[in-house]
Amino acid sequence: MIILKTEQEIQNMKKSGELLARLHKEIGKMIKPGISTMEIDKFVEDYLKEHNAYPEQKGYHGYPYATCASINDEICHGYPRPEPLKEGDIVTIDMVVNIDGWLADSAWSYSVGNVSDEAKQLLDVTKEALYKGIEQAVVGNRLGDIGYAIQSFVESYGYSVVRDFVGHGIGKKMHEDPQVPHYGIPGRGQRLVEGMVITIEPMINVGTYRMKMDDNEWTARTVDGKLSAQYEHTIAITKEGPMILTEQD
């Protein structure tokens, strides 16, 4: 069941999204060789507590951290760890902020120092793919229009779109209907209507889209060991067009 949000409820979610966006900008200043993702996780938890907010994913089905921190070939749900990030790594920090019961969700991929040309292009293409998907998030379009815009763009670079993890509705719960694939056929799937709030969060791989799970049963990584990146925004569907609730600019 898709839960449509009122204008006031969208504003409540925007409050969470604005805090989440500020937090990503702070993380961006911290990312450098030598810092650990465990240090970043602690910073996030402390920052949210100071702002009367809560890291929604901590405790979700037993997940133990405030953030997911996925490095290099990790697609998503990477555990924060004490080992320092190295020059040339890429790392995706994904988190969900709860303020007064209303949620916002955003992931961002970061370069650690100077990265390879391959990594830089992957980050640029993945970020642009997110915004190409958002352009299609308008009243009357269908979910397939979002997925096709992303898939056709990234595949033109020889990249692949992860199938096992998709975007989703969000509101008072982290995962609501509908599911939002980042691949698809234009004109197919659920029609978008005013009041829907969804995440668009393409996970893009340099090699195959296939994945394998780590022993922790959370962390997904590419089967071929090649790089993966992800960017994610929470989007409200409005009659004026897509409203990005987690925009950093």
Buried (B, 14 or more C-beta within 10 A) or exposed (E): EBBBBEEEBBBBBBBBBBBBBBBBEEBEEEBEEEBBBBBBBBBBBEBBEEEEBBBBBBEEEEBEBBBBBBBBBBBBBBBBBEEBBEEBBBBBBBBBBBBEEBBBBBBBBBBBEEBEEEBEBBBEBBBBBBBBBBBBBBBEBBBBBBBBBBBBBBBEBEBBBBEEBBBBBBBBEBBBEBBBBBBBEBEEBBEBEBBBBBBBBBBBBBBEBEBEEEEEEBBBBBBEEBBBBBBBBBBBBBEEEBBBBBBBE
